Amino acid sequence: MIKQRELAQEYALATAGMVGTSCGGALTALRALADDKSSIDAIARIHRLSAFARRAQDDLYDGEISFQADKIEDANRQWANALVLMDALAVDANDILDNASVKSAVNLQKSGKTG
């Protein structure tokens, strides 16, 4: 039981670090998507980001409920799932921002505003 509690503490620390990274990246990506003129792709990506965030939120909540009920193994599994989802959210947000940067650079080059 002690090892499971130590694992729970590690998940809590990891979660605290991932929440800021994934949320900040997702919000910045949503802003880039809002500026995107190809609305079908933007809407699909917004739904994907929302699904990752919602599922991570549910797993974090369920993990807390399990932890409070002293179901440490269940809590650890749920928090691990949340971390995987937040990592996927951060990766997807980074991909969106990379693509937005490429589009912006191409558009600037086409307009003659850069080298």
VENDA-V157760 format. One line per field, one symbol per residue. ss: DSSP state (H for helix, E for strand, C for the rest). phi: phi as a letter, one per 20 degrees, with the letter a starting at -180 (. if undefined). psi: psi as a letter, one per 30 degrees, with the letter a starting at -180 (. if undefined). Layout:
ss=???
phi=???
psi=???
This chain:
ss=CHHHHHHHHHHHHHHHHHHHHHHHHHHHHHHHHHHCCCHHHHHHHHHHHHHHHHHHHHHHHHHHHHHHCCCHHHHHHHHHHHHHHHHHHHHHHHHHHHHHHHHHHHHHHHHCCCC
phi=.ffffffffffffffgffgfffffffffffffffefeefffffffffffffgffffffffffffffffemdfffffffffffffffffffffffffffffffgffffffffnech
psi=eeeeeeeeeeeeeeeeeeeeeeeeeeeeeeeeeefkfieeeeeeeeeeeeeeeeeeeeeeeeeeeeefggieeeeeeeeeeeeeeeeeeeeeeeeeeeeeeeeeeeeeeefgfl.
